[in-house]
Amino acid sequence: MDSVLNRVLMPKDANWVATDKAPHEYLREFLEGTPKWKANPKLRESMQSHLVPESLLDDPQQSNRVEETLRERGRLIIALIKAQTVDVEDDIRAAHIPTGSRDVATP
C-alpha cells in the first residue's frame, strides 16, 4: 500500500532482505538473525521509537491486515503529535512567549 504510514527508514541491505517477504517474516529475521544477517536484539525498541506496531512481530496474521496495521500506526503517530503539542501548549507558551506579549494568538 502506498502510504506515508507504510514507510520506515532502513539500510539499503536491510531493504533487500525485506523485499518480497511479509513484514512478520523479515522482522523475525531481523530480530533473530539468519546465517547471512546478524540478530538485532534492539529491534522491539526501535519499532517502538518508530511507532511501528509490535504486533507485526508477534502475530503472523498481522502482516495480512495491512489497513488495520497502518491505522494503528496512524493512531500512534497522532497521539505522539498531540502529546508533543496540544497537551503541552501551556508549557510551551510559558517557556517561549513573554508575559503580556501582543503577538500571542488566543485560541
C-alpha positions as CSV (number, residue, x, y, z in Angstrom):
1,M,0.0,0.0,0.0
2,D,1.4,3.4,-1.0
3,S,1.1,5.5,2.2
4,V,3.4,7.6,4.3
5,L,2.3,5.3,7.2
6,N,3.8,2.4,5.3
7,R,7.4,3.8,5.3
8,V,10.3,3.4,7.6
9,L,13.9,4.2,7.2
10,M,16.2,1.2,7.0
11,P,19.6,0.5,5.5
12,K,19.6,-0.5,1.8
13,D,20.8,-4.0,2.6
14,A,18.0,-4.5,5.1
15,N,15.5,-3.4,2.5
16,W,16.8,-6.1,0.1
17,V,16.2,-8.7,2.8
18,A,12.7,-7.4,3.2
19,T,11.8,-7.5,-0.5
20,D,9.0,-9.9,-1.4
21,K,8.5,-11.1,2.2
22,A,5.7,-10.4,4.7
23,P,6.6,-8.0,7.5
24,H,6.3,-10.7,10.1
25,E,8.8,-12.8,8.2
26,Y,11.5,-10.3,7.6
27,L,11.1,-8.6,11.0
28,R,11.6,-12.0,12.7
29,E,14.7,-12.5,10.6
30,F,16.0,-9.0,11.8
31,L,15.2,-9.9,15.4
32,E,16.5,-13.5,15.5
33,G,19.2,-13.3,12.8
34,T,19.9,-15.6,9.9
35,P,23.1,-17.2,8.6
36,K,23.5,-14.0,6.4
37,W,22.0,-11.5,8.8
38,K,23.1,-10.6,12.4
39,A,20.3,-10.6,15.0
40,N,19.1,-7.2,16.2
41,P,18.2,-7.5,19.9
42,K,17.1,-3.9,19.9
43,L,14.5,-4.3,17.2
44,R,11.5,-4.1,19.5
45,E,12.9,-0.9,21.0
46,S,13.5,0.5,17.5
47,M,9.9,-0.4,16.4
48,Q,8.5,1.4,19.4
49,S,10.5,4.5,18.8
50,H,9.5,4.5,15.1
51,L,5.8,3.8,16.1
52,V,5.7,0.5,14.2
53,P,3.2,-1.8,15.9
54,E,4.9,-4.7,17.6
55,S,2.0,-6.9,16.6
56,L,3.9,-7.3,13.3
57,L,6.5,-9.3,15.2
58,D,4.2,-11.3,17.4
59,D,1.2,-12.1,15.2
60,P,2.0,-13.7,11.8
61,Q,-1.5,-12.8,10.6
62,Q,-1.0,-9.1,11.3
63,S,1.0,-8.9,8.0
64,N,-2.2,-9.7,6.2
65,R,-4.1,-6.9,7.9
66,V,-2.3,-4.0,6.2
67,E,-5.0,-1.4,6.6
68,E,-5.6,-2.3,10.3
69,T,-1.8,-2.1,10.9
70,L,-1.5,1.2,9.2
71,R,-4.4,2.7,11.0
72,E,-2.9,1.6,14.3
73,R,0.4,3.3,13.3
74,G,-1.5,6.4,12.3
75,R,-3.2,6.5,15.8
76,L,0.2,6.1,17.4
77,I,1.6,9.0,15.3
78,I,-1.3,11.3,16.0
79,A,-1.1,10.5,19.8
80,L,2.6,11.4,19.8
81,I,1.9,14.7,17.9
82,K,-0.8,15.5,20.3
83,A,1.4,14.7,23.3
84,Q,4.2,16.9,22.0
85,T,2.0,19.9,21.0
86,V,-1.6,20.2,22.2
87,D,-1.1,18.5,25.6
88,V,1.9,20.8,26.4
89,E,0.7,24.0,24.8
90,D,0.5,25.9,28.1
91,D,4.1,24.9,29.0
92,I,5.4,25.9,25.5
93,R,3.7,29.3,25.7
94,A,5.0,29.9,29.2
95,A,8.6,29.0,28.2
96,H,8.7,30.9,24.9
97,I,6.2,33.8,24.9
98,P,6.9,36.7,27.1
99,T,4.1,37.6,29.5
100,G,1.9,40.4,28.2
101,S,3.2,39.9,24.6
102,R,0.8,41.4,22.0
103,D,1.9,38.7,19.4
104,V,0.1,35.9,21.3
105,A,-2.7,34.4,19.3
106,T,-5.6,33.3,21.5
107,P,-7.4,30.1,20.6
